[in-house]
């Protein structure tokens, strides 16, 4: 019979940090790991969504600057 693979003790799991990070990631759809965030950014650029978002942000920044100038 094969020996079962066991995982060591984890303070983060004991304190609930791992579960909290997982819930945040699922709710916001933003990965909590560096590798996951990098992959998501690559997918956004590849899909062509990032230029649209940047253009929208620039338009909003311009509108805010115009309102500030009027005051």
N, C-alpha and C positions, 0 to 999 in steps of 0.2 A: 504494500500500500504506500502511495506517495505521501510525503510529508506536506502538510498544508503550509502555504506561504503566509506568514503573518507580518503585519506592519507594526512598526514601533510606536512608542508613546508619542503623542503630539499635544503640546500645551495649547496650541491654537484650537484644536478640535475640542479639547476639554473646556476651554473658556467660551466656545461658541463663535470664535472669530471666523473660522472657515465657513460656517453656515451663514453668517451675516454677510460675508463677501459674496457668497453664491447668490443670496437673495437680492442683493443690490445689483449684481450683474444681470440677473434675470429680469429685474424690474426696469432697468435703464437700457438694456441691450448693449451695454458697454463692458467688454471683458476687463477683468481685474489684473490679468497677467500682462507683462510687457510684450511677450510674444503674441498674445491674443489681440492686444491693441494694435500692434504693428500689422498683423494680418488683416484686421478690419480696415485699417487705413489703406492698405494696398487694394482691397476689394472696392472701396469707395472710389479710388482714383481710376481703377480699371473699368468700373461701371459708368464713369462719367458723371457721377453724382457730385463729386467734390467741387468741380468748377461752378456748378449751379449754386451750391451752398455759399461758396466764396463770393459770387456775384451778388447774391441776396444780402449777405452781410455788408458788402461794400455799399449797396444802395441804402441800407438802413443806417450805416454810419454817416453817409452823406446827408440823409434826412435829419439826423440828430444834429449834425454840424450846422445845417441851415437854420434849424430852430434856435440853436444857441446864438447864432449870429443875429437873428432877429430880436433877441432879448437884449 
